[in-house]
Amino acid sequence: MTLLRSARFPAILLLLAATLGLALANTPLADAAFAVKDAHLGVPGVFEMTVGHWIQDGLLAVFFFVAAVELQFELTNGQLASPKRAVLPAIAAAGGVLVPIAVYLAIAGGSDTASGWPIPTATDIAFALGVLAVFGRGLPSGVRVFLLALAILDDIVGIVFIAVLFTSDVDFRMLLLAVVALAVFAVCSRILDTRARGAALVGLVVSALVTWYAVYQSGVHATIAGVALGLAMAQHPAMRARHALEPWVNGFVLPLFALSAALVVIPAVPARELSPAFWGVLVALPIGKLVGIAVAGGIAQRMLRVPAPAALTMGDLLAAGALGGIGFTVSLLLSELAFVGAPGIRDQATLGVLAGSAISLVLAAMLVSWRAWHHRRTTVQTRDS
């Protein structure tokens, strides 16, 4: 379990799962893999979904619950609790969202692929921190803190996009049921440490399932239920739940989603015939994120007059920007949602996410290694002098 709580191993597991999914989709085993993904599970005539939708709408809600618990902590006790500390990463995150959108629309905005503009806005925090852990020995803690706050703010943007852009034909009765169940969940989480612990645990599980079901049936994407539950739960039991769920999310939920989302057949067409969505995501993730985060972060530091010892150098900002370009998990989900009615374009956008994230990963590894070496050398020279 310790391995699954580390920063490095889950990132490697995600990469292997995505590689396996892409490989399966392009071998003679492809038909069997797609048959499993499209198989229906549930109670016939009552409630059933395909395996792919159980992973995307069901299991991924658990990941969003864990992310929301961390977000709640950061907003109340962590890096985002103070507006002063949150301003710099917030401005950098804004640059890391707006510039990739502009790059994507410049490439794919004039076609039927324009709806894919949210795809390159996300940062995969597990991957980014994994690369930082592997290659960042010697980096000042300020870089990791900045990246963590940046990635959390990116998560907020991704959650808002999912909730607002990919919701249609809302059933307000189901939404009201979800709100009531969520309120029951919040109350139960606050009486866990009383004599009513047994009843509270049953209430937590039942109200969480009802919340998820009602959100799913309301027309709002089901992962938003995970976000709502994570934000509504009392902080102490929420942190305990996060600790218990983290190995399962890192070792099972995210790799399974990565494998499922990466089941994409590589089109046997010349590069010039690839969809603009592919090229838009491919360029926007590594280039748009790096430029947007580094430039916006640099401008923000000047505007806020951050003192020299605490300020990040442009080299550090470029390294953080490259890490921000590793979109992966949320970008894959946004790709699925943006082109749900166009599987061909969706598959090419997914390939763009995988390729763009891979380029960002390599670029980040180089920049982070360079910055870590620079900081270690500076530390040695300072000590020797």
Solvent accessible surface area in square Angstrom, and as a share of the most:
residue,aa,sasa,rsa
1,M,128,0.57
2,T,115,0.67
3,L,106,0.53
4,L,38,0.19
5,R,76,0.28
6,S,44,0.29
7,A,38,0.30
8,R,128,0.47
9,F,61,0.26
10,P,6,0.04
11,A,7,0.06
12,I,88,0.45
13,L,42,0.21
14,L,2,0.01
15,L,80,0.40
16,L,108,0.54
17,A,11,0.08
18,A,5,0.04
19,T,79,0.46
20,L,90,0.45
21,G,0,0.00
22,L,44,0.22
23,A,48,0.37
24,L,39,0.19
25,A,3,0.02
26,N,64,0.33
27,T,54,0.32
28,P,137,0.86
29,L,108,0.54
30,A,15,0.12
31,D,120,0.62
32,A,58,0.45
33,A,16,0.13
34,F,61,0.25
35,A,64,0.49
36,V,96,0.55
37,K,44,0.18
38,D,86,0.45
39,A,45,0.35
40,H,115,0.52
41,L,101,0.50
42,G,44,0.42
43,V,90,0.51
44,P,106,0.67
45,G,84,0.81
46,V,116,0.67
47,F,39,0.16
48,E,73,0.33
49,M,9,0.04
50,T,25,0.14
51,V,30,0.17
52,G,12,0.12
53,H,85,0.38
54,W,74,0.26
55,I,12,0.06
56,Q,22,0.10
57,D,9,0.05
58,G,16,0.15
59,L,52,0.26
60,L,0,0.00
61,A,9,0.07
62,V,48,0.28
63,F,25,0.10
64,F,7,0.03
65,F,21,0.09
66,V,13,0.08
67,A,20,0.15
68,A,0,0.00
69,V,1,0.00
70,E,37,0.17
71,L,11,0.06
72,Q,21,0.09
73,F,68,0.29
74,E,12,0.06
75,L,81,0.40
76,T,76,0.44
77,N,88,0.45
78,G,8,0.08
79,Q,47,0.21
80,L,13,0.07
81,A,39,0.30
82,S,34,0.22
83,P,108,0.68
84,K,175,0.74
85,R,126,0.46
86,A,18,0.14
87,V,52,0.30
88,L,28,0.14
89,P,7,0.05
90,A,41,0.32
91,I,51,0.26
92,A,0,0.00
93,A,4,0.03
94,A,47,0.37
95,G,10,0.10
96,G,0,0.00
97,V,12,0.07
98,L,118,0.59
99,V,47,0.27
100,P,0,0.00
101,I,25,0.13
102,A,60,0.47
103,V,32,0.19
104,Y,0,0.00
105,L,73,0.36
106,A,89,0.69
107,I,70,0.35
108,A,1,0.01
109,G,29,0.28
110,G,86,0.83
111,S,49,0.32
112,D,114,0.59
113,T,1,0.01
114,A,30,0.23
115,S,59,0.38
116,G,0,0.00
117,W,69,0.24
118,P,1,0.01
119,I,0,0.00
120,P,0,0.00
121,T,1,0.01
122,A,3,0.02
123,T,1,0.01
124,D,6,0.03
125,I,30,0.15
126,A,25,0.19
127,F,6,0.03
128,A,0,0.00
129,L,24,0.12
130,G,2,0.02
131,V,8,0.05
132,L,15,0.07
133,A,34,0.26
134,V,68,0.39
135,F,81,0.34
136,G,10,0.10
137,R,175,0.64
138,G,40,0.38
139,L,27,0.13
140,P,53,0.34
141,S,88,0.57
142,G,34,0.32
143,V,1,0.00
144,R,115,0.42
145,V,56,0.32
146,F,10,0.04
147,L,0,0.00
148,L,22,0.11
149,A,2,0.02
150,L,1,0.00
151,A,0,0.00
152,I,6,0.03
153,L,30,0.15
154,D,2,0.01
155,D,24,0.12
156,I,52,0.26
157,V,40,0.23
158,G,2,0.02
159,I,20,0.10
160,V,73,0.42
161,F,29,0.12
162,I,0,0.00
163,A,32,0.24
164,V,103,0.59
165,L,75,0.37
166,F,46,0.19
167,T,34,0.20
168,S,77,0.50
169,D,140,0.72
170,V,45,0.26
171,D,44,0.23
172,F,150,0.62
173,R,200,0.73
174,M,53,0.23
175,L,51,0.26
176,L,117,0.58
177,L,74,0.37
178,A,6,0.04
179,V,88,0.50
180,V,81,0.46
181,A,7,0.06
182,L,39,0.19
183,A,54,0.42
184,V,67,0.38
185,F,10,0.04
186,A,21,0.16
187,V,90,0.52
188,C,14,0.08
189,S,2,0.02
190,R,138,0.50
191,I,64,0.32
192,L,8,0.04
193,D,107,0.55
194,T,72,0.42
195,R,251,0.91
196,A,43,0.34
197,R,113,0.41
198,G,48,0.46
199,A,75,0.58
200,A,1,0.01
201,L,79,0.39
202,V,96,0.55
203,G,17,0.17
204,L,14,0.07
205,V,89,0.51
206,V,80,0.46
207,S,7,0.05
208,A,23,0.18
209,L,114,0.57
210,V,49,0.28
211,T,2,0.01
212,W,34,0.12
213,Y,80,0.31
214,A,0,0.00
215,V,10,0.06
216,Y,65,0.25
217,Q,67,0.30
218,S,1,0.00
219,G,30,0.29
220,V,20,0.11
221,H,19,0.08
222,A,1,0.01
223,T,0,0.00
224,I,28,0.14
225,A,1,0.00
226,G,2,0.02
227,V,9,0.05
228,A,28,0.22
229,L,16,0.08
230,G,0,0.00
231,L,78,0.39
232,A,22,0.17
233,M,13,0.06
234,A,16,0.13
235,Q,51,0.23
236,H,121,0.54
237,P,11,0.07
238,A,0,0.00
239,M,65,0.29
240,R,96,0.35
241,A,25,0.19
242,R,51,0.19
243,H,104,0.46
244,A,60,0.46
245,L,55,0.28
246,E,30,0.13
247,P,3,0.02
248,W,147,0.52
249,V,3,0.02
250,N,18,0.09
251,G,26,0.25
252,F,103,0.43
253,V,5,0.03
254,L,6,0.03
255,P,14,0.09
256,L,53,0.26
257,F,5,0.02
258,A,1,0.01
259,L,42,0.21
260,S,10,0.06
261,A,4,0.03
262,A,0,0.00
263,L,11,0.06
264,V,3,0.02
265,V,79,0.45
266,I,93,0.47
267,P,37,0.23
268,A,110,0.85
269,V,64,0.37
270,P,58,0.37
271,A,59,0.46
272,R,202,0.74
273,E,104,0.47
274,L,32,0.16
275,S,13,0.09
276,P,51,0.32
277,A,0,0.00
278,F,24,0.10
279,W,87,0.30
280,G,0,0.00
281,V,0,0.00
282,L,27,0.13
283,V,50,0.29
284,A,0,0.00
285,L,0,0.00
286,P,4,0.03
287,I,91,0.46
288,G,1,0.01
289,K,0,0.00
290,L,27,0.14
291,V,63,0.36
292,G,2,0.01
293,I,1,0.00
294,A,2,0.01
295,V,76,0.44
296,A,16,0.12
297,G,0,0.00
298,G,13,0.12
299,I,91,0.46
300,A,0,0.00
301,Q,21,0.09
302,R,203,0.74
303,M,128,0.57
304,L,75,0.37
305,R,211,0.77
306,V,40,0.23
307,P,88,0.55
308,A,91,0.70
309,P,132,0.83
310,A,68,0.53
311,A,30,0.23
312,L,19,0.09
313,T,66,0.39
314,M,99,0.44
315,G,9,0.09
316,D,3,0.02
317,L,1,0.01
318,L,53,0.26
319,A,1,0.00
320,A,0,0.00
321,G,0,0.00
322,A,0,0.00
323,L,0,0.00
324,G,0,0.00
325,G,0,0.00
326,I,0,0.00
327,G,0,0.00
328,F,7,0.03
329,T,3,0.02
330,V,8,0.05
331,S,0,0.00
332,L,1,0.00
333,L,0,0.00
334,L,0,0.00
335,S,0,0.00
336,E,26,0.11
337,L,21,0.11
338,A,16,0.12
339,F,8,0.03
340,V,111,0.64
341,G,72,0.69
342,A,32,0.25
343,P,75,0.47
344,G,48,0.46
345,I,33,0.17
346,R,64,0.23
347,D,34,0.18
348,Q,30,0.13
349,A,0,0.00
350,T,2,0.01
351,L,17,0.09
352,G,0,0.00
353,V,0,0.00
354,L,24,0.12
355,A,33,0.26
356,G,0,0.00
357,S,4,0.03
358,A,51,0.40
359,I,82,0.42
360,S,0,0.00
361,L,35,0.18
362,V,88,0.50
363,L,52,0.26
364,A,0,0.00
365,A,14,0.11
366,M,124,0.55
367,L,31,0.16
368,V,0,0.00
369,S,42,0.27
370,W,112,0.39
371,R,12,0.04
372,A,1,0.00
373,W,120,0.42
374,H,54,0.24
375,H,34,0.15
376,R,78,0.29
377,R,104,0.38
378,T,59,0.34
379,T,77,0.45
380,V,65,0.37
381,Q,103,0.46
382,T,94,0.55
383,R,168,0.61
384,D,111,0.58
385,S,126,0.81
